[in-house]
């Protein structure tokens, strides 16, 4: 729901939520409260739909009506969800967000966990804090392989429970950028404590019909001695006896989403809040649509399921369409749970089934009214989210194709120089004519050193890491310069890339320097900046294009080809450092620079010799 309506909805969301909670706490009239909430939804919808119709172009028209309504809906988010978790419609960026999977018991979460272990992802869940591995008391985040030769990693915290979440918060789990996917059974508590405005989360969840889930849990915990909630006394109960007791299987999902203990009842207000949290902040999956659900999760997580390893893991857990068809032909018609759990033989659990309308089914349904309403809503969201997630995949495919095309063009134009010629060139004095052709997009888009400066030339700084570039940028900011690098897209400055159009702004109170709301430090960011009209012809033709004193990027070749033209060239400058000194400096720096996307705490345990024995992008 990016766009002009976000600042209004942020205020509406916090105030509506606070009003709802305060009225409920004071014993206010539930009907009046619900009426006020419904009115606030309608009011915000008027603003959002108007904004939606006025700002979106023809591409938006390709979405289904349901998906369009999805984007134009109102908001009653809890403050932490509004500020710490990305919106469902925000394009995924695994480098800048840490995904969280809500593991609802007996809803396919164990299968998902094992699948992503198989794919080599680094996970946070119960195993990481197991004392037998020796890292549960460590005072820092440790990434390790719990089982030698399995080629999957965990971090040394248990994020499935509140105590473990608080420890993960203390150690800075999310801020360490070490984890691909966090598994938890406490989505509300984890959302509040693990994330912040600079380190946001992306939430995913697999859902199952509440009655089927509760029945599965009832039979499972009779024999699951390894579970914390193992309940052998249930083995002597009938379903009807069990359903008559108070236990944590009553409206489980709504309780967890709104953060209420199981001793407190949930009501219609809690259901409204839970629905909005799931609609706006969860990529939802259904256990009855396991293959499609995992496909969507893979897209959002940036997992390549078509790689050799990805395909093998998908096949192992029965998540390929051809596998399902083969199982169906072999086994005949089977019920939903048997078919789903058969895909993960390690987690299968057979038990008696009860049809809707049976005494047992209705007894459990009667205790889970809010959860059933929520589940029905999730089924609607699942359909609505298909177009949204597919658009992520299409955007990713288009980006990959464009990057491949640009890089191929640049590589094709690179000169082919054999070793003998290269050795002779190295001995030439500075300024000597060299028999080398410069790639066209470099030659045509960069001004020659000897050319007279032109008014429409843009200074272009190649920021070679650990070579004084940061100092230079700070110097020119201190002088009041406007610089385009990565700072202008930093979420801590209020998601500046969400603003309509290109703008310059001052991110610091005590510094006169300004930045542009783009990120030109990566290839993805450079392409996005280009598509938004940054530089090129727009510098002169668009009077609203902000003034830029210079552009700073480590991707000078890609940026030169994409951002500049033969008529509006870049004038390049750079600071250089001895390659060995630079590489060693970077090695020690990234051991502790938690704020960097390439932060790597594992290097702190390496010697320089060990680190240099592998190609780490410093050759």
C-alpha positions in Angstrom: 0.0 0.0 0.0 2.7 2.4 -1.0 1.6 5.8 -2.0 0.3 9.1 -0.7 -2.1 7.5 1.8 0.5 5.9 4.1 1.1 8.9 6.5 -2.7 9.3 7.0 -3.2 5.6 7.6 -0.3 5.5 10.1 -2.1 8.0 12.2 -5.5 6.3 11.7 -4.0 2.9 12.5 -2.4 3.9 15.8 -5.4 6.0 17.0 -8.0 3.5 16.0 -6.2 0.6 17.7 -5.5 2.6 20.9 -9.2 3.8 21.0 -10.4 0.2 20.6 -8.1 -1.1 23.3 -9.0 1.7 25.7 -12.7 1.3 25.2 -12.5 -2.5 25.7 -10.4 -2.0 28.9 -13.0 0.3 30.3 -15.9 -2.0 29.6 -17.3 0.2 26.7 -20.2 -0.8 24.6 -18.9 -3.4 22.0 -21.5 -2.4 19.5 -20.5 1.3 19.7 -16.9 0.3 19.4 -17.5 -1.8 16.3 -19.6 0.9 14.8 -16.8 3.4 15.3 -14.3 1.0 13.8 -16.4 0.3 10.7 -16.9 4.0 10.2 -13.2 4.6 10.4 -12.6 1.8 7.9 -15.1 3.4 5.4 -13.5 6.9 5.9 -10.0 5.7 5.3 -11.2 3.7 2.3 -12.5 6.9 0.7 -9.0 8.4 1.0 -7.2 5.3 -0.1 -9.3 4.5 -3.1 -9.1 8.1 -4.3 -5.4 8.0 -4.0 -5.2 4.7 -5.7 -7.3 5.8 -8.7 -5.3 9.0 -9.1 -1.8 7.7 -8.8 -1.7 4.3 -10.5 -1.2 3.9 -14.2 -2.3 1.3 -16.7 -0.2 -1.5 -15.2 -2.4 -1.5 -12.1 -5.4 -2.3 -14.3 -4.1 -5.8 -15.0 -4.8 -6.8 -11.4 -8.0 -8.6 -10.5 -10.7 -6.6 -8.8 -10.1 -8.5 -5.6 -6.4 -7.7 -5.6 -7.2 -4.1 -6.3 -9.5 -3.9 -3.3 -6.7 -5.6 -1.3 -4.4 -2.7 -2.1 -7.0 0.0 -1.4 -8.2 -1.3 2.0 -8.2 0.4 5.3 -5.8 0.0 8.3 -6.2 -0.7 12.0 -2.7 -2.0 12.6 -1.0 -2.2 15.9 1.9 0.3 16.1 4.7 -2.3 16.0 3.1 -3.9 12.9 2.7 -0.5 11.2 6.3 0.5 11.7 8.4 -2.7 12.0 6.9 -5.0 9.4 6.8 -4.5 5.6 3.5 -4.4 3.8 2.3 -7.4 1.8 2.4 -5.3 -1.4 6.0 -4.0 -0.8 8.4 -5.6 -3.3 10.6 -8.1 -1.3 14.2 -7.2 -0.6 15.8 -10.1 1.3 19.0 -8.0 1.8 17.1 -5.3 3.8 14.4 -7.4 5.6 14.4 -10.5 7.7 11.6 -12.9 7.1 9.6 -14.5 10.0 7.5 -17.6 9.6 4.6 -18.0 12.1 4.7 -21.7 12.9 1.1 -22.5 13.9 1.2 -26.0 15.4 0.1 -28.8 13.1 -0.3 -26.5 10.1 2.7 -27.5 7.9 5.3 -25.4 9.7 7.6 -28.4 10.4 7.6 -29.3 6.7 8.4 -25.7 5.8 11.3 -25.6 8.3 12.7 -28.9 7.0 12.4 -27.7 3.4 14.3 -24.5 4.0 16.9 -26.4 6.0 17.3 -28.7 3.0 17.8 -25.6 0.8 20.7 -24.5 2.9 19.0 -21.4 4.5 20.2 -20.2 7.9 17.3 -20.5 10.3 16.4 -19.4 13.8 14.3 -21.9 15.7 14.4 -24.3 18.7 17.4 -26.3 17.6 19.8 -23.4 17.8 19.6 -23.1 21.5 19.9 -26.8 22.3 22.5 -27.1 25.0 24.1 -30.2 23.4 25.6 -27.9 20.7 27.3 -25.7 23.2 26.2 -22.2 21.9 23.1 -21.6 24.1 25.1 -19.5 26.6 27.1 -17.5 24.1 27.0 -13.7 24.5 26.8 -13.1 20.7 25.0 -14.5 17.8 26.6 -17.7 16.5 25.8 -19.3 13.2 26.7 -23.0 13.1 25.9 -26.4 11.6 24.2 -28.5 14.2 24.8 -31.7 12.3 28.1 -32.2 10.4 27.7 -32.9 6.7 24.0 -31.8 6.6 24.9 -28.4 5.1 22.3 -26.4 6.9 22.8 -23.8 9.6 21.0 -22.3 12.6 21.7 -19.4 14.9 22.1 -20.0 18.7 18.7 -18.7 19.8 15.2 -20.2 20.3 12.8 -17.8 18.7 9.8 -20.1 19.1 9.2 -19.0 22.7 9.1 -15.6 24.5 12.2 -16.2 26.7 14.2 -17.1 23.6 12.9 -14.1 21.7 14.1 -11.8 24.5 17.5 -13.4 24.3 17.5 -13.0 20.5 16.6 -9.3 21.0 19.5 -8.8 23.5 22.0 -10.4 21.1 20.7 -8.4 18.2 19.6 -11.3 16.0 17.8 -9.3 13.3 20.4 -6.5 13.3 23.2 -9.1 12.8 21.9 -9.9 9.3 22.9 -13.5 9.8 19.5 -15.2 9.5 17.4 -16.0 6.4 14.2 -17.1 8.2 13.0 -16.9 11.8 10.5 -19.4 13.0 8.3 -18.5 15.9 5.0 -19.4 17.6 4.7 -15.9 19.1 4.2 -13.5 16.1 3.0 -10.6 18.2 5.7 -10.8 20.7 8.4 -11.4 18.1 7.2 -8.6 16.0 7.4 -6.1 18.9 10.8 -7.2 20.2 13.0 -8.4 17.3 12.4 -5.7 14.7 12.7 -1.9 14.5 12.2 0.8 11.9 15.7 0.2 10.4 15.5 -3.6 10.5 12.1 -4.6 9.3 10.4 -8.0 9.1 8.5 -9.8 6.4 5.9 -12.1 7.8 4.7 -15.4 6.4 2.3 -18.1 7.7 0.7 -21.4 6.8 -2.9 -21.7 7.9 -5.2 -24.7 8.4 -8.9 -25.1 9.3 -9.0 -24.6 13.1 -11.1 -27.7 13.8 -8.8 -30.0 11.7 -5.8 -28.4 13.4 -7.2 -28.8 16.9 -8.1 -32.4 16.3 -4.6 -33.1 14.9 -3.0 -31.5 17.9 -5.2 -33.5 20.3 -4.1 -36.8 18.9 -0.5 -35.7 18.3 0.2 -34.6 21.9 -1.0 -37.9 23.3 2.2 -39.6 22.1 4.7 -36.7 21.2 7.0 -37.2 24.2 9.6 -34.8 22.7 7.2 -31.8 22.8 7.1 -29.3 25.7 3.3 -29.6 25.7 3.2 -33.5 25.6 -0.1 -34.5 27.2 -0.3 -38.3 27.8 -3.6 -37.9 29.8 -5.4 -37.0 26.6 -5.0 -40.6 25.4 -7.8 -41.7 27.8 -10.2 -38.9 26.7 -12.8 -38.9 23.9 -12.9 -35.9 21.6 -16.1 -34.8 23.3 -14.5 -34.9 26.7 -11.4 -33.0 25.4 -13.5 -30.4 23.7 -15.4 -29.6 26.9 -12.2 -28.6 28.8 -10.4 -25.2 28.9 -7.1 -25.4 27.1 -5.0 -23.5 24.6 -6.7 -24.8 21.5 -9.6 -22.3 21.9 -9.3 -19.5 19.2 -5.5 -20.2 19.2 -4.7 -18.0 16.2 -6.6 -14.8 17.2 -5.0 -15.1 20.7 -1.5 -15.3 19.3 -2.0 -12.5 16.7 -3.3 -9.9 19.2 -1.0 -11.0 22.0 -3.6 -12.1 24.5 -3.0 -14.9 27.0 -5.2 -18.0 26.8 -6.8 -17.1 30.1 -8.3 -14.0 28.4 -11.2 -14.3 26.0 -11.0 -12.8 22.5 -13.9 -10.9 21.0 -15.0 -9.3 17.7 -12.6 -6.4 18.3 -9.7 -8.8 18.5 -10.9 -10.6 15.4 -10.9 -7.3 13.5 -7.4 -6.5 14.6 -6.2 -10.0 13.8 -7.7 -9.8 10.3 -6.1 -6.5 9.5 -2.7 -7.8 10.7 -2.9 -10.8 8.5 -4.2 -8.9 5.5 -1.6 -6.2 5.5 1.4 -8.0 6.9 1.3 -11.7 6.2 2.0 -13.6 3.0 -0.5 -16.3 3.6 -0.4 -20.0 2.7 -2.9 -22.8 3.1 -2.0 -26.3 4.0 -4.7 -27.4 1.5 -2.7 -25.6 -1.2 0.8 -26.5 0.0 2.5 -26.5 -3.4 1.2 -23.1 -4.4 1.9 -21.7 -0.9 5.5 -22.8 -0.9 5.9 -21.4 -4.5 4.8 -18.0 -3.2 7.0 -18.2 -0.1 10.0 -19.0 -2.4 9.3 -15.9 -4.5 9.1 -13.7 -1.5 12.2 -15.2 0.2 14.3 -15.1 -3.0 14.7 -18.9 -3.1 15.5 -20.4 -6.5 13.4 -23.6 -6.5 14.6 -24.4 -10.0 18.3 -24.7 -9.0 19.6 -28.3 -8.7 19.5 -28.1 -4.9 16.1 -26.3 -4.8 14.5 -28.8 -7.2 15.9 -31.7 -5.2 14.5 -30.4 -1.9 11.1 -29.6 -3.4 10.9 -33.1 -4.8 12.0 -34.7 -1.5 9.2 -33.0 0.3 6.6 -33.7 -2.4 6.2 -30.0 -3.4 6.4 -30.4 -7.1 3.2 -30.8 -9.1 4.4 -33.9 -10.8 5.1 -35.5 -7.5 1.6 -34.8 -6.2 0.0 -36.2 -9.3 2.1 -39.4 -9.0 1.1 -39.8 -5.3 -2.6 -39.2 -6.1 -2.5 -41.9 -8.9 -0.8 -44.3 -6.6 -2.9 -43.7 -3.4 -6.3 -42.8 -4.9 -8.5 -40.2 -3.2 -7.2 -39.2 0.2 -8.3 -36.6 2.7 -6.5 -33.2 3.0 -4.3 -33.9 5.9 -3.2 -37.4 4.7 -2.3 -35.9 1.3 -0.5 -32.9 2.8 1.4 -34.8 5.5 2.3 -37.6 3.1 4.5 -35.1 1.3 6.7 -35.0 4.5 6.9 -38.6 5.6 9.1 -37.4 8.6 6.2 -35.4 10.0 3.1 -37.6 9.1 0.6 -38.3 11.8 -2.5 -40.3 11.1 -5.6 -40.1 13.3 -9.4 -40.4 13.1 -11.3 -37.8 11.0 -14.7 -36.1 11.8 -16.8 -34.5 9.1 -18.4 -31.1 9.4 -21.8 -31.6 11.0 -20.7 -34.4 13.3 -21.0 -34.0 17.0 -17.2 -33.9 17.5 -16.6 -31.4 14.7 -19.2 -29.0 15.9 -18.1 -29.3 19.6 -14.6 -28.1 18.6 -16.0 -25.5 16.2 -18.1 -24.0 18.9 -15.0 -23.2 20.9 -13.1 -21.7 17.9 -15.7 -19.3 16.4 -13.2 -16.4 16.0 -10.5 -18.6 14.5 -13.0 -20.1 12.0 -14.0 -16.6 10.9 -10.3 -15.7 10.6 -9.6 -18.8 8.6 -12.4 -18.1 6.1 -11.0 -14.6 5.7 -7.5 -16.1 5.1 -8.9 -18.2 2.3 -10.1 -15.0 0.6 -6.7 -13.4 1.1 -5.0 -16.4 -0.4 -6.8 -15.9 -3.6 -6.3 -12.1 -3.6 -2.5 -12.4 -3.0 -1.8 -14.5 -6.0 -1.6 -11.5 -8.4 0.5 -9.6 -5.9 3.1 -12.3 -5.4 3.2 -13.1 -9.2 3.9 -9.5 -9.8 7.0 -9.8 -7.6 8.2 -12.7 -9.7 7.6 -10.9 -13.0 9.4 -7.8 -11.7 12.3 -10.1 -10.6 12.4 -11.8 -14.0 12.3 -8.4 -15.8 15.1 -7.1 -13.7 17.2 -10.1 -14.2 16.7 -9.9 -18.0 17.6 -6.2 -18.1 20.7 -6.7 -16.0 21.8 -9.7 -18.1 21.2 -7.6 -21.3 23.2 -4.7 -20.0 26.1 -6.8 -18.7 26.2 -8.8 -21.9 26.4 -5.6 -23.9 29.2 -4.3 -21.7 31.1 -7.6 -21.7 30.8 -8.0 -25.5 32.4 -4.6 -25.9 35.4 -5.3 -23.6 38.7 -5.6 -25.4 40.3 -9.0 -25.7 43.9 -8.6 -24.6 46.3 -11.5 -24.4 48.9 -11.9 -21.6 51.9 -10.7 -23.8 50.1 -7.5 -24.8 48.9 -6.9 -21.3 52.5 -7.1 -20.0 53.7 -4.6 -22.6 50.8 -2.2 -21.7 51.8 -2.3 -18.0 55.2 -0.9 -18.8 53.9 2.1 -20.8 54.3 5.5 -19.1 51.2 7.4 -17.9 49.3 9.1 -20.8 50.7 6.8 -23.5 48.4 5.8 -26.3 47.2 2.2 -25.6 45.8 -0.1 -28.3 42.6 -0.8 -26.3 39.0 0.0 -27.2 36.9 1.4 -24.4 33.4 -0.2 -24.2 30.9 2.1 -26.1 28.7 2.8 -23.1 31.8 3.8 -21.0 33.4 5.8 -23.9 30.2 7.6 -24.8 28.8 8.2 -21.3 31.9 9.4 -19.5 33.7 12.6 -20.3 37.4 12.4 -21.2 39.9 13.7 -18.7 41.0 16.4 -21.1 37.5 17.6 -22.2 36.3 21.0 -21.2 33.7 20.7 -18.4 30.1 21.2 -19.5 27.2 22.5 -17.5 25.3 19.3 -17.9 28.1 17.0 -16.9 27.5 15.2 -13.6 30.4 14.5 -11.3 30.6 10.8 -10.7 32.6 9.2 -7.8 33.7 5.6 -8.0 33.5 4.6 -4.3 36.1 1.8 -4.0 35.3 0.2 -0.6 37.8 1.0 2.2 39.6 3.5 0.1 38.6 6.8 1.7 35.2 7.2 -0.1 33.2 7.6 3.1 35.5 10.3 4.4 35.2 12.1 1.0 31.4 12.0 1.1 31.3 13.3 4.6 33.6 16.1 3.7 31.3 17.3 0.9 28.2 16.9 3.0 29.8 19.1 5.6 30.3 21.6 2.8 26.6 21.5 2.0 26.7 19.2 -1.1 23.9 17.1 -2.4 25.0 13.5 -3.0 23.3 10.5 -4.5 24.4 7.2 -3.0 22.6 4.7 -0.7 21.8 7.0 2.2 18.7 8.6 0.5 16.9 5.2 0.5 17.6 4.4 4.1 14.3 3.3 5.8 15.2 5.1 9.0 14.6 8.4 7.2 10.9 7.5 6.6 11.1 5.2 3.6 12.1 8.1 1.3 11.9 5.9 -1.9 8.1 5.7 -1.2 7.8 9.4 -1.9 6.2 10.4 -5.1 8.9 11.6 -7.5 12.6 12.4 -6.9 13.4 14.8 -4.1 16.5 16.0 -2.2 16.3 16.2 1.6 18.5 16.8 4.6 18.6 13.6 6.7 20.7 15.2 9.6 19.8 18.1 11.9 23.4 19.2 12.4 24.8 18.7 8.9 23.9 20.9 5.9 24.4 18.1 3.4 21.6 16.6 1.4 20.8 13.3 -0.3 18.5 12.2 -3.2 15.8 9.5 -2.4 17.5 6.8 -4.5 20.0 4.0 -3.9 22.6 3.8 -6.5 25.0 1.6 -4.6 23.6 -1.6 -6.1 22.5 -2.8 -9.5 18.9 -3.2 -8.5 18.9 0.3 -7.0 20.5 1.8 -10.1 17.8 0.2 -12.3 15.1 1.4 -10.0 16.6 4.9 -10.0 16.7 4.9 -13.8 13.1 3.8 -14.1 12.1 6.6 -11.7 13.8 9.2 -14.1 17.0 9.8 -12.2 19.7 11.7 -14.2 19.9 11.3 -18.0 17.8 13.6 -20.0 15.7 14.5 -17.0 18.4 16.6 -15.4 17.8 19.4 -18.0 14.3 18.6 -19.3 12.5 18.1 -16.0 12.5 21.3 -13.9 11.4 19.3 -10.9 14.5 17.0 -11.0 16.5 17.8 -7.9 20.0 19.3 -8.1 22.8 16.7 -7.7 26.4 17.7 -6.9 27.8 14.2 -7.5 26.8 10.6 -7.7 28.7 8.0 -5.6 28.6 4.2 -6.3 30.8 1.1 -6.2 29.1 -0.1 -9.4 30.7 2.5 -11.7 30.5 0.4 -14.9 26.9 -0.5 -14.5 25.9 3.0 -13.4 27.8 4.6 -16.3 25.9 2.5 -18.8 22.5 3.0 -17.1 22.3 6.5 -15.7 24.1 8.6 -18.2 23.8 9.4 -21.9 26.2 10.7 -24.7 24.5 14.1 -24.2 24.5 14.2 -20.4 27.8 12.6 -19.4 29.4 11.7 -16.2 32.8 13.3 -15.1 34.4 10.5 -13.1 36.8 10.8 -10.2 38.0 8.2 -7.7 40.3 7.5 -4.7 42.5 4.5 -4.9 44.4 2.4 -2.3 46.9 -0.5 -2.5 44.8 -3.6 -3.2 46.3 -5.7 -0.3 45.8 -2.9 2.3 42.3 -2.4 1.1 41.4 -6.1 1.2 42.9 -6.5 4.7 41.0 -3.4 5.9 37.8 -4.8 4.6 38.4 -8.2 6.2 38.7 -6.7 9.7 36.0 -4.1 9.1 33.3 -6.6 8.1 33.9 -8.6 11.2 32.1 -6.0 13.4 30.3 -3.7 11.0 26.8 -4.9 11.9 25.2 -2.1 9.9 26.7 -3.2 6.6 24.7 -5.6 4.3 27.9 -7.7 3.9 28.6 -7.9 7.7 30.2 -11.3 8.4 30.8 -12.2 12.0 32.3 -15.6 11.0 35.4 -13.7 9.7 36.3 -12.7 13.3 37.3 -16.4 13.9 39.5 -16.6 10.9 43.1 -15.7 10.4 44.0 -13.6 7.3 45.6 -16.8 5.8 42.3 -18.7 6.1 40.3 -15.8 4.7 42.6 -15.3 1.8 42.5 -19.0 0.8 39.1 -18.5 -0.7 37.8 -16.2 -3.4 35.6 -13.7 -1.5 35.1 -11.1 -4.2 38.4 -9.3 -3.3 40.4 -10.7 -6.3 
